[in-house]
């Protein structure tokens, strides 16, 4: 690798780190505490796992976590159920508003118009999602499964 390649690599690294610093500028201190881990934890709750199952009407996302985080996780799942309406992008842990770099939510606003219901479970909660238009059931299932797989692939401690 010649000297010009090193210059390009250095410029690229500086550019990427500058973009990351800019993106994190709007984040609250709690979210920055352990961005490499909490950023990818489902709903920002460390120790949380999730899986998807099909339901008659759509899909259910099951969240489970360690005992010390169950109540916080349940509150956040209930928040996710509300992001379909006027207060979407709002939730706990972000001073009530998502700003800056975060990548742990389900992004329900990106799905087909959806009805959401939550049921608390012993280890967390289950979020049932059903499209308002039943002909979009497969689209909803595919989108949710893809998003959950992205979050799970990234890992969470």
C-alpha positions as CSV (number, residue, x, y, z in Angstrom):
1,X,0.0,0.0,0.0
2,X,1.5,3.3,-1.1
3,X,1.6,6.6,0.9
4,X,-1.5,8.0,-0.9
5,X,-3.5,5.0,0.3
6,X,-2.5,5.8,3.9
7,X,-3.6,9.4,3.4
8,X,-7.0,8.3,2.1
9,X,-7.5,5.9,5.0
10,X,-6.7,8.6,7.5
11,X,-9.1,11.0,5.8
12,X,-11.8,8.4,5.8
13,X,-11.3,7.6,9.5
14,X,-11.4,11.3,10.4
15,X,-14.6,11.8,8.3
16,X,-16.3,8.9,9.9
17,X,-15.4,9.9,13.5
18,X,-16.6,13.4,12.8
19,X,-19.9,12.2,11.5
20,X,-20.3,9.9,14.6
21,X,-19.5,12.8,16.9
22,X,-22.1,15.0,15.1
23,X,-24.8,12.3,15.2
24,X,-24.3,11.7,18.9
25,X,-24.4,15.4,19.8
26,X,-28.2,15.3,20.4
27,X,-28.2,12.2,22.5
28,X,-28.9,12.3,26.2
29,X,-26.2,11.2,28.7
30,X,-28.0,7.9,29.6
31,X,-28.0,6.8,25.9
32,X,-24.3,7.6,25.6
33,X,-23.3,5.7,28.7
34,X,-22.6,2.5,26.8
35,X,-23.6,3.2,23.2
36,X,-21.8,0.2,21.8
37,X,-24.0,-2.2,23.9
38,X,-27.2,-0.3,24.9
39,X,-27.5,1.2,21.4
40,X,-28.4,-2.3,20.1
41,X,-30.3,-3.7,23.1
42,X,-33.9,-4.0,22.3
43,X,-35.6,-0.8,23.3
44,X,-32.4,0.3,25.0
45,X,-32.7,-2.2,28.0
46,X,-29.5,-4.2,28.7
47,X,-29.9,-7.9,28.9
48,X,-33.0,-8.0,26.7
49,X,-33.8,-10.6,24.0
50,X,-36.6,-10.7,21.6
51,X,-38.2,-13.2,19.2
52,X,-41.1,-13.1,16.7
53,X,-44.0,-15.4,16.3
54,X,-46.9,-15.3,13.8
55,X,-50.4,-14.7,15.1
56,X,-53.7,-15.1,13.3
57,X,-53.9,-11.4,12.6
58,X,-50.2,-10.5,12.2
59,X,-47.2,-11.0,14.4
60,X,-46.1,-10.8,18.0
61,X,-42.7,-9.6,19.3
62,X,-41.8,-11.2,22.6
63,X,-39.4,-9.3,24.8
64,X,-37.6,-10.9,27.8
65,X,-34.9,-9.6,30.1
66,X,-33.3,-10.2,33.5
67,X,-35.5,-9.8,36.5
68,X,-34.0,-6.4,37.5
69,X,-35.0,-4.8,34.2
70,X,-38.5,-6.4,33.7
71,X,-40.5,-3.3,34.8
72,X,-38.5,-0.9,32.7
73,X,-38.8,-3.2,29.7
74,X,-42.6,-3.5,30.1
75,X,-42.9,0.3,30.2
76,X,-40.9,0.7,27.0
77,X,-42.9,-2.0,25.2
78,X,-46.0,-0.1,26.1
79,X,-44.3,3.0,24.8
80,X,-43.6,1.2,21.5
81,X,-47.3,0.3,21.2
82,X,-48.1,4.0,21.2
83,X,-45.6,5.1,18.5
84,X,-48.2,4.5,15.8
85,X,-50.0,7.8,16.7
86,X,-49.3,11.4,17.2
87,X,-46.6,10.9,19.8
88,X,-44.4,8.5,17.8
89,X,-40.7,8.7,18.3
90,X,-41.3,9.3,22.0
91,X,-40.3,7.0,24.8
92,X,-38.5,6.5,28.0
93,X,-34.8,6.9,28.3
94,X,-34.5,9.7,25.7
95,X,-35.9,12.6,27.7
96,X,-39.2,11.7,26.0
97,X,-37.9,12.2,22.5
98,X,-35.6,10.4,20.1
99,X,-32.7,12.5,19.0
100,X,-29.2,11.6,17.8
101,X,-28.0,8.1,17.1
102,X,-30.2,5.3,18.4
103,X,-31.0,2.0,16.8
104,X,-32.8,-0.2,19.2
105,X,-36.5,0.5,18.5
106,X,-38.8,-1.5,16.3
107,X,-39.5,1.6,14.1
108,X,-43.2,0.9,14.0
109,X,-43.8,4.1,12.2
110,X,-42.1,2.6,9.1
111,X,-44.6,-0.3,9.0
112,X,-47.9,-0.5,7.3
113,X,-50.6,1.2,9.5
114,X,-50.8,-1.1,12.4
115,X,-52.9,-1.9,15.5
116,X,-50.7,-2.7,18.5
117,X,-51.5,-4.4,21.8
118,X,-49.3,-5.3,24.7
119,X,-49.5,-8.2,27.2
120,X,-47.1,-8.3,30.1
121,X,-45.3,-11.6,30.6
122,X,-43.3,-12.9,33.6
123,X,-40.0,-11.9,32.0
124,X,-41.1,-8.8,30.0
125,X,-43.9,-8.3,27.5
126,X,-45.3,-9.4,24.2
127,X,-46.3,-6.8,21.6
128,X,-49.0,-8.0,19.2
129,X,-49.1,-6.2,15.8
130,X,-51.8,-6.5,13.2
131,X,-52.1,-4.4,10.0
132,X,-55.2,-2.3,9.7
133,X,-55.4,-3.7,6.1
134,X,-55.4,-7.5,6.4
135,X,-54.0,-7.8,2.8
136,X,-50.7,-6.3,4.2
137,X,-50.3,-9.1,6.8
138,X,-47.3,-10.7,5.0
139,X,-45.7,-7.3,4.5
140,X,-46.0,-6.6,8.2
141,X,-44.6,-10.0,9.2
142,X,-41.6,-9.7,6.9
143,X,-40.8,-6.2,8.0
144,X,-41.0,-7.0,11.7
145,X,-39.0,-10.2,11.4
146,X,-36.3,-8.3,9.4
147,X,-36.0,-5.6,12.0
148,X,-35.9,-8.0,15.0
149,X,-33.2,-10.0,13.2
150,X,-31.1,-6.8,12.7
151,X,-31.3,-6.0,16.4
152,X,-30.6,-9.5,17.5
153,X,-27.7,-9.9,15.1
154,X,-26.0,-6.9,16.6
155,X,-26.0,-8.5,20.1
156,X,-26.8,-7.1,23.5
157,X,-25.3,-7.9,26.9
